Amino acid sequence: MQQLHERLKKDMISNFITYLILLSVQLHGGRSYGYKMKLFIEEIIGQPVSEGTLYSLLPRLASPTKYGYLTSHIEEAGQQRRRRYYSLTKQGEEELISWTKEWKKTKTTIDNVIEKIILRGVT
């Protein structure tokens, strides 16, 4: 049972981080880079985010054959450093809107279920 709980928790966090990646790009003027997104997400959720989680999601979000929510390009960042910037695509913007609406509905449903359980004294 614990294995299922851990898997569900990991999936939920991964899905939420995906949303926060898209939100981070949107809130940073439509483009951002990995480390900046990581700092934003950590500030929002109040806990560290694994770079492995973040950097494994970015290529999938930018892949036109997977999701196509982001595009990416590399820019010089000074002193022989290069940085990969990500921008939202139209599809990414639409997904962010859709995900936000769905999240609100799901949250309301979960809150209602929890409230019913508390009112019945079941925990």
C-alpha positions as CSV (number, residue, x, y, z in Angstrom):
1,M,0.0,0.0,0.0
2,Q,2.8,2.4,0.8
3,Q,4.3,1.9,-2.7
4,L,1.0,3.1,-4.3
5,H,0.8,6.1,-1.9
6,E,4.4,7.1,-2.8
7,R,3.7,6.6,-6.6
8,L,0.6,8.7,-6.4
9,K,2.4,11.4,-4.4
10,K,5.2,11.5,-6.9
11,D,2.8,11.7,-9.9
12,M,0.9,14.5,-8.2
13,I,4.0,16.5,-7.5
14,S,5.3,16.0,-11.0
15,N,2.0,17.1,-12.5
16,F,1.9,20.2,-10.3
17,I,5.5,21.1,-11.1
18,T,4.6,20.8,-14.8
19,Y,1.9,23.4,-14.3
20,L,4.3,25.6,-12.2
21,I,6.9,25.5,-15.0
22,L,4.4,26.8,-17.5
23,L,3.2,29.4,-15.0
24,S,6.8,30.5,-14.3
25,V,7.5,31.1,-18.0
26,Q,4.3,33.1,-18.3
27,L,5.0,35.2,-15.2
28,H,8.6,35.9,-16.3
29,G,7.5,37.7,-19.4
30,G,6.9,34.7,-21.6
31,R,10.4,33.3,-21.3
32,S,12.6,31.8,-18.6
33,Y,15.4,29.4,-18.0
34,G,15.7,26.3,-15.8
35,Y,17.4,27.7,-12.7
36,K,15.1,30.7,-12.6
37,M,12.1,28.4,-12.8
38,K,13.5,26.2,-10.0
39,L,13.9,29.2,-7.7
40,F,10.3,30.4,-8.6
41,I,8.8,27.0,-7.9
42,E,10.7,26.5,-4.6
43,E,9.5,29.9,-3.5
44,I,5.9,29.1,-4.4
45,I,5.8,25.6,-2.8
46,G,8.2,26.4,0.1
47,Q,10.4,23.4,-0.4
48,P,13.3,22.3,-2.6
49,V,12.6,20.9,-6.1
50,S,14.8,18.2,-7.5
51,E,16.8,19.5,-10.5
52,G,16.3,16.0,-11.9
53,T,12.6,16.4,-11.8
54,L,12.6,19.9,-13.3
55,Y,15.2,19.2,-16.0
56,S,13.6,15.9,-17.1
57,L,10.3,17.7,-17.6
58,L,11.6,20.6,-19.7
59,P,12.6,18.6,-22.8
60,R,9.2,16.8,-22.8
61,L,7.3,20.1,-22.5
62,A,9.4,21.6,-25.4
63,S,9.1,18.5,-27.6
64,P,6.7,19.0,-30.5
65,T,6.0,15.3,-30.6
66,K,5.3,15.0,-26.8
67,Y,3.5,18.2,-25.6
68,G,4.8,21.2,-27.5
69,Y,3.9,23.6,-24.7
70,L,7.3,25.3,-24.8
71,T,9.9,26.2,-27.4
72,S,13.6,26.6,-26.5
73,H,16.7,28.3,-27.7
74,I,20.2,28.9,-26.4
75,E,21.6,32.3,-25.8
76,E,25.0,33.5,-24.7
77,A,24.9,34.4,-21.0
78,G,28.3,36.0,-20.7
79,Q,31.9,34.7,-20.2
80,Q,31.5,31.7,-22.5
81,R,28.3,30.6,-20.7
82,R,25.2,29.6,-22.6
83,R,21.7,29.4,-21.2
84,R,18.7,27.6,-22.6
85,Y,15.6,29.8,-22.6
86,Y,12.1,28.5,-22.8
87,S,9.0,30.3,-24.1
88,L,5.4,29.4,-24.0
89,T,3.8,28.3,-27.3
90,K,0.1,29.1,-28.1
91,Q,-0.6,25.5,-27.1
92,G,1.2,26.0,-23.8
93,E,-0.8,29.1,-23.1
94,E,-4.1,27.2,-23.8
95,E,-2.9,24.3,-21.6
96,L,-2.1,26.6,-18.7
97,I,-5.7,28.1,-18.9
98,S,-7.3,24.7,-19.2
99,W,-5.2,23.2,-16.4
100,T,-6.1,26.2,-14.1
101,K,-9.8,25.6,-14.7
102,E,-9.5,21.9,-14.1
103,W,-7.4,22.4,-11.0
104,K,-10.1,24.7,-9.5
105,K,-12.8,22.1,-10.2
106,T,-10.7,19.3,-8.8
107,K,-9.8,21.3,-5.7
108,T,-13.4,22.1,-5.0
109,T,-14.3,18.4,-5.4
110,I,-11.6,17.3,-3.0
111,D,-12.4,20.1,-0.5
112,N,-16.1,19.0,-0.6
113,V,-15.2,15.3,0.0
114,I,-12.9,16.3,2.9
115,E,-15.6,18.5,4.4
116,K,-18.1,15.6,4.2
117,I,-15.7,13.3,5.9
118,I,-14.9,15.7,8.7
119,L,-18.6,16.4,9.3
120,R,-19.3,12.7,9.6
121,G,-16.4,12.3,12.0
122,V,-14.6,9.9,9.7
123,T,-10.8,10.4,9.5
